[in-house]
């Protein structure tokens, strides 16, 4: 397979894998790109999560590359840990996610049918989040009288370049660069409903070890997300999600490409508690490229175990 120097599809690969991982994982009752990321929980709680997601479509190829009929099948496995903390009197959380991907990608490149297979770890994610309005840090005994209304919070996630990366390959599961993702969110709680909105941004460092040692730069990507969540008496909940992302025009050795990202995503999530400590979550996601960007469908299931040390 020949290599294309202008746009860097392997960076798009890492970014799309990152989106699938966020789609799959989050905190106890919440997902980072899905609903209820602002949900307040008692301090000192621990959550271990394991899950699986399957995605099919134009996931990892950069849409500006000369690849026709691009298709991919990606299986994502991930493990996550979260702990709720007292962050200077505010309800906070810290979490870490480690993904592993297995996938094959095929398409017609310069008139030749081409197939690529990858398996390995993706980039690790570490996040700190805290709610500065309507969600104080509370112990379990104090939490019984807490009734959420309006909540606003902020988070910062760091994506470390720990994933599998080959500088001479088009498709990679890691991105070989640091990514910083700040996010602000606001939610309004009603008796059986929660309405949420989020604003976030991805900030990228330079990948100085692109193909043949080229330098790859990318402008920030911005995202707006809204969620409508219906709570049920058995503690399960159902959410409808929508989001729009744009920006991210990239350049190789300061030569700018015509690859501004513009995508819209729709999702549905259902979470059901099996017992006090065990929860299952099922999700579906569809990503549609308006200009450039990933265009795929995905489903996921995740299992969560919750505990607190006495």
Secondary structure, DSSP 8 states (H G I E B T S, - for coil): -----SS-HHHHHHHHHHHHHHHH--STT--SSSS-TT----TTEEEEEEEEEEEEEE-SS-TTSSEEEEEEEEEEEEEEEEEEEEETTEEEEEEEEEEEEEEEEEEEETTEEEEEEEEEE---EEEEEEEEEEEE---HHHHTT----EEEEEEEEEE-S-S---TT-S--SS-SS-EEEEEEEEEEE-SSEEEEEEEEEEEE--BTTSGGG--EEE--EEEEEEEEEEE-TTS-EEEEEEEEEEE--EEETTEE-S--EEEEEEEEEEEEESSSSEEEEEEEEEEEESSBS-EEEEEEEEEEEEEE--
